Amino acid sequence: MEYLQKEDITRINFLTIRHVGGNFVPPANFLHEENLDYLLEAVQAEMFGAPLYPDVHQKAGLYFFNIISNHIFQDGNKRTGLEAALLFLQLNGYDLLVDDELLINFTLAVASAEYTLETVQDWFKDHIQAVV
């Protein structure tokens, strides 16, 4: 399985702010860098030799939820969480199959703490498909 690195996620944040606007605080726009370090460990974590999050939808949901909910960056967390999840899915042969309106509403609801991590992971499970 392909995983995102710290540099991938910080670059996504930089590029999304540069492309659509927002406030970027140099050098890396971090608000809570330790939350990103935790995420990068958690997505690959094992317990008793078994992955804590074995499925692609669980890992995509973890990237999405943690970046948005844990305010890793000064600005751009929602866009960065979404783009990180999409890139992770793409790297691992999956597409997200939703229209823009549903995706925007879901992202805003996650940012408003309306969903748990498990609910987000289930949402990804219901909305991804392997690329053939």
FENWOBEL-V71842 format. One record per pair of residues at least 4 apart in sequence whose C-alpha atoms are under 8 Angstrom apart, sorted by sequence separation. I is the first residue (numbers start at 0). J is the second residue. D is the distance in Angstrom with one decimal. If there is no record, write none. Layout:
I&J&D + I&J&D
This chain:
3&7&6.0 + 4&8&6.6 + 5&9&6.2 + 6&10&5.9 + 7&11&6.2 + 8&12&6.3 + 9&13&6.2 + 10&14&6.0 + 11&15&6.0 + 12&16&6.3 + 13&17&6.1 + 14&18&5.9 + 15&19&5.9 + 16&20&4.7 + 17&21&7.5 + 23&27&7.8 + 24&28&4.4 + 31&35&7.3 + 32&36&6.5 + 33&37&6.2 + 34&38&6.2 + 35&39&6.2 + 36&40&6.5 + 37&41&6.0 + 38&42&6.0 + 39&43&7.1 + 40&44&6.0 + 45&49&5.1 + 46&50&6.3 + 49&53&7.8 + 53&57&7.1 + 54&58&6.5 + 55&59&6.1 + 56&60&6.0 + 57&61&6.1 + 58&62&6.3 + 59&63&6.2 + 60&64&5.8 + 61&65&5.8 + 62&66&6.1 + 63&67&6.3 + 64&68&5.7 + 65&69&5.4 + 66&70&6.2 + 67&71&7.6 + 72&76&6.0 + 75&79&5.9 + 76&80&5.8 + 77&81&6.2 + 78&82&6.1 + 79&83&5.9 + 80&84&6.2 + 81&85&6.2 + 82&86&6.0 + 83&87&6.1 + 84&88&6.2 + 85&89&6.1 + 86&90&6.0 + 87&91&6.4 + 88&92&6.2 + 89&93&5.2 + 97&101&6.5 + 98&102&6.3 + 99&103&6.0 + 100&104&6.1 + 101&105&6.0 + 102&106&6.1 + 103&107&6.2 + 104&108&6.1 + 105&109&6.2 + 106&110&6.3 + 107&111&6.2 + 108&112&6.4 + 109&113&5.6 + 114&118&5.9 + 115&119&6.3 + 116&120&6.2 + 117&121&6.2 + 118&122&6.1 + 119&123&6.4 + 120&124&6.3 + 121&125&6.3 + 122&126&6.3 + 123&127&6.0 + 3&8&7.0 + 15&20&7.4 + 16&21&5.2 + 23&28&5.4 + 24&29&7.5 + 45&50&4.2 + 46&51&6.1 + 52&57&5.7 + 53&58&7.6 + 64&69&8.0 + 65&70&7.9 + 66&71&5.8 + 71&76&6.9 + 88&93&4.9 + 89&94&6.2 + 97&102&6.4 + 108&113&5.4 + 109&114&5.6 + 114&119&6.5 + 16&22&7.0 + 44&50&5.9 + 45&51&5.0 + 52&58&6.1 + 70&76&6.3 + 88&94&6.3 + 108&114&7.0 + 109&115&8.0 + 16&23&6.8 + 43&50&6.9 + 44&51&5.6 + 45&52&8.0 + 88&95&7.7 + 43&51&7.5 + 44&52&7.4 + 42&51&7.9 + 43&52&7.4 + 67&76&5.0 + 85&94&7.5 + 13&23&7.2 + 41&51&8.0 + 42&52&6.7 + 66&76&5.9 + 67&77&5.1 + 85&95&7.2 + 109&119&7.9 + 66&77&7.3 + 67&79&7.7 + 66&79&7.1 + 67&80&5.6 + 13&27&7.7 + 66&80&5.0 + 13&28&7.8 + 65&80&7.6 + 42&58&5.8 + 64&80&7.0 + 63&80&4.3 + 9&27&6.6 + 62&80&6.3 + 63&81&5.6 + 42&61&6.9 + 42&62&7.6 + 63&83&6.8 + 62&83&6.5 + 63&84&5.4 + 62&84&5.7 + 38&61&7.7 + 38&62&7.1 + 60&84&7.0 + 59&84&4.8 + 81&106&7.6 + 59&85&7.6 + 38&65&6.8 + 59&87&6.5 + 95&123&7.7 + 59&88&6.6 + 77&106&6.7 + 97&126&6.6 + 5&35&7.4 + 77&107&7.7 + 96&126&5.4 + 5&36&7.6 + 34&65&7.9 + 35&66&7.3 + 95&126&5.8 + 96&127&5.8 + 95&127&4.5 + 96&128&7.1 + 55&88&7.3 + 77&110&7.1 + 94&127&5.5 + 95&128&6.6 + 5&39&7.3 + 93&127&6.4 + 94&128&5.5 + 4&39&7.2 + 34&69&6.5 + 93&128&5.5 + 94&129&6.4 + 3&39&7.7 + 34&70&8.0 + 35&71&6.2 + 55&91&7.8 + 93&129&4.3 + 94&130&6.5 + 34&71&6.0 + 92&129&5.8 + 93&130&5.2 + 31&69&7.7 + 33&71&7.9 + 92&130&5.4 + 31&70&6.5 + 32&71&5.8 + 30&70&6.7 + 31&71&4.6 + 32&72&7.6 + 30&71&5.4 + 31&72&6.5 + 68&109&7.3 + 29&71&6.0 + 30&72&4.7 + 67&109&7.4 + 68&110&6.0 + 29&72&4.4 + 30&73&5.0 + 67&110&6.0 + 28&72&5.5 + 29&73&5.7 + 68&112&7.3 + 28&73&5.5 + 64&109&7.1 + 28&74&7.3 + 24&73&7.0 + 23&73&7.1 + 22&73&7.4 + 23&74&6.7 + 22&74&5.9 + 64&116&6.2 + 21&74&6.5 + 22&75&8.0 + 21&75&6.9 + 61&116&6.9 + 64&119&7.0 + 60&116&7.0 + 16&74&7.9 + 16&75&6.4 + 60&119&5.6 + 61&120&7.1 + 12&72&7.9 + 15&75&7.2 + 60&120&4.5 + 59&120&7.3 + 58&120&7.7 + 12&75&6.3 + 15&78&6.9 + 57&120&4.9 + 60&123&6.3 + 12&76&7.5 + 15&79&7.1 + 56&120&5.8 + 57&121&7.6 + 59&123&7.2 + 56&121&7.4 + 12&78&7.6 + 57&123&7.6 + 12&79&5.2 + 56&123&5.3 + 57&124&7.6 + 11&79&6.0 + 56&124&5.1 + 8&79&7.2 + 11&82&7.0 + 56&127&7.6 + 11&83&7.1 + 8&83&6.4 + 3&83&7.7 + 3&87&6.6 + 2&87&6.6 + 1&87&7.3 + 1&90&6.2 + 1&91&6.1 + 0&91&6.4
